[in-house]
Amino acid sequence: MKKKNKKVNAAILIIGNEILSGRTKDKNIPFLANWLNLKCGISVEEVRVIPDVEKTIIENIKIMSKKFNYVFTTGGIGPTHDDITALSIAKAFRLKYAYHQEAYTILENYYGKKNFNDGRKKMAKTPVGAKLIYNPSSAAPGFMTKNVLSLPGVPSILNSMIENCKRYLVKGLKVHSKTINLSTVESNISAGLSSIQKKFRKSVDIGSYPFFRLGKIGVSVVSRSTSKKKLSIVQKEIFKLAILKKIKVVKFKSN
Amino acid sequence: MKKKNKKVNAAILIIGNEILSGRTKDKNIPFLANWLNLKCGISVEEVRVIPDVEKTIIENIKIMSKKFNYVFTTGGIGPTHDDITALSIAKAFRLKYAYHQEAYTILENYYGKKNFNDGRKKMAKTPVGAKLIYNPSSAAPGFMTKNVLSLPGVPSILNSMIENCKRYLVKGLKVHSKTINLSTVESNISAGLSSIQKKFRKSVDIGSYPFFRLGKIGVSVVSRSTSKKKLSIVQKEIFKLAILKKIKVVKFKSN
């Protein structure tokens, strides 16, 4: 993975009627968001969930591939009629959609010539020029077309493939994050936090999130920055605010 | 809730850096998707997750409120500096952003005059003309601006308010859904399913999803339609396909 000394961003495009209908709970958004932010220094700037509709996929690929350094798609790369991600991406970039020779060989070896039916062959089709993302758990590869990386929708398979995306990615500046849990309510610290945020508006993002955890209620104040130094100054200011307001700091094991 | 004899759709806009960073796992998408689809006959057509950035919120509200019958936003309606949903929606619709008299009274009564500080007062501000969505669990109301309904990000509070959205919604045609679990792999039924889908492409959506459940692997074939009659014909065709291919049908308690 190459390194770049600046911010690199990505968007996630979840393709699947089953998430929109509520039938399936998405697990790929938090997994990809954590992996990209923490392991790759790539900040996720937008997520969209869209249906298995060709026109909609094409439209979103066009917009998002222009707007972000990388787009990760999940879903729609299996053997059935509702798997139209590869074809739609080919159309979005005006590329031909054809057998990828290496993918074809991988799948033919995996299933055996006799059992390599049309559905399975379909999984060897990609936009022409796509690079493969190898799949150690069920053979059918993902693929990268321009800056769009296409992964399957089944979380366990996606997870098994994710490290194979790294070779194609440029690593960005890592965003560091610190959390302080305060035993208070948001409205008690809103003015104080607001003035700290104003002072550091160019370098640190401060978010505040109410929590109800292990019988305690309070507010998690999360600061995020590419600069560890700025982050540590902001932490000190938040502790000062807590002392001033006589607010107890709560510690959880997972912080 | 009024009824309408045609399809009604909605989009969900999750506003929150904490979801994009991976720190917080979203729980509102599946909750809202289920509630809208199953309880209201409102089909969810798109979900977006965006950061707490005014320009981005404004842009998305403008696009999505034109494209869908309803837009549900979550997050960003608390008392702190990163709660900018109400102001951003006001700007998107070129409305003034000011105290909502009834919200002001509700919150003043809830906190008491003495404890009604600026942070808390902020939660009484909405785009002018917004209608309130009452909050039985923590007082601070959500609000509806034109066709945009704004709810909080904390799932337990959102859940407690959801029934209070109903008065503002028009009920659409219910989409019925049937699942058949087949003890097979997708590529074995892809050609068969594809030809059933072609025959019913105008009335039924067929999706196929591999499963790994209770030690069994297989494929869930989900059919969705506003017509119960068409749905039942499609079910019969899928059962025929299973018999033809000598595939066992698996039953789970939750289907």
Interface residues (C-beta under 8 A of the other chain):
Chain A: I14 N17 E18 I19 L20 S21 G22 R23 T24 K25 D26 I29 P30 L32 A33 N34 W35 L36 N37 L38 S43 V44 E45 E46 V47 R48 V49 I50 P51 D52 G78 P79 T80 H81 D82 N117 D118 G119 R120 K122 M123 G153 V154 S156 V175 S177 E186 S187 N188 I189 S190 A191 L193 S194 Q197 K198 D205 I206 G207 S208 Y209 P210 F212 V222 R224
Chain B: I14 N17 E18 I19 L20 S21 G22 R23 T24 K25 D26 I29 P30 A33 N34 W35 L36 N37 L38 S43 V44 E45 E46 V47 R48 V49 I50 P51 D52 G78 P79 T80 H81 D82 N117 D118 G119 R120 K122 M123 G153 V154 S156 V175 S177 E186 S187 N188 I189 S190 A191 L193 S194 Q197 K198 D205 I206 G207 S208 Y209 P210 F212 V222 R224
